Amino acid sequence: MSDGGREPTSQELAASLAVNAAGKPLNLAVGVVAFVVALVAGAPGVVALLVGVVLYTLAVARTMFDAGEAERVAAKHHRAPPPPPPES
């Protein structure tokens, strides 16, 4: 989140979008399922891992370039700061 009333930089938003995309359960499932399917299909462990990593990376990239997802992440950063306490 941004500090105080400061607008987040494009680098901060990009980092938040990357972390958000990397942690999406569907993206994680894509990588794990691809890895398991490659193992079951008889691929060596290293090849199966490579397949899982490549498909996971593609799923993360798809999420990062989704306009709706980018808007949701940006909206979290652009929340208005709480109003100051009333003066007495």
N, C-alpha and C positions, 0 to 999 in steps of 0.2 A: 504494500500500500504506500501511497505517497505520504510524505511528512507534512503535517499541518495543512495549510491551504495551498501548498505548492502543487502545480500540475506535474504529473509523472512525465519523465522523458520517454522518447520513443524506444530507447534501450531498455528502460524499466518495463515498458509495456510488452516489448518483444520477449524479454526474459520471463515475464509472467505468463505470456501465451505459450511459450515453450514448456514451462513447468506444468501448466494446466494440461497441455496436449500429451505430455509424457506420462502423466498419471491417470489418464482416462482408462477406466476398466476395459472398455471395448478394445482399445489399442493394445493394452497388455495381453488381453485374451487372444488377439490376432497373432501376436508373436509366439505365445505359448502353444497355441493350437497348431500353428505352422511347424514349430519345432517337433511336436509330438507326431504329427502326420508324417513328416519327413523321416523320423526315426522308424515309425511303423512301416513305411514304404521301403525301408532297408538302406537308407542313406547312412553313411558314416556319421558319427557324432559331430564332427567338426562341420561337415556340410549341412547337417540338420540345424546346428546352431546358427550358421551363416544364413540359411533360409529364414529362420525365425527372426533374426536381427534385421535382415533386409525388409521383411514384410512389416515388422514392428515400426521401422523407420518410415516406411511409406505410409502407414496408418497415422503416425504422429504428424507427418508432413501434411497429410490430407486434413487433419484436424486444425493444424496451425493456419492453413490457408482458407479455412471456412469462415466466411464473413460473419455469420451469426455468432460463431464462437468468439471471434475477435471482438465483436461488439459487447458480448457478455463479460469478457475479461476487462475490457476498457471501462465498462460501466462500474465494475468493482473499484477501479482506481479513481473514478471521477465522482464518487459519492461526496456530497457536501459535508464539510466538517461540522461537528455539532455546534449549535449556537452558543455564544458565551453566556455564562450565568447572569441572571438579571442583577443589576446594581441595587443595593439597598440604601 
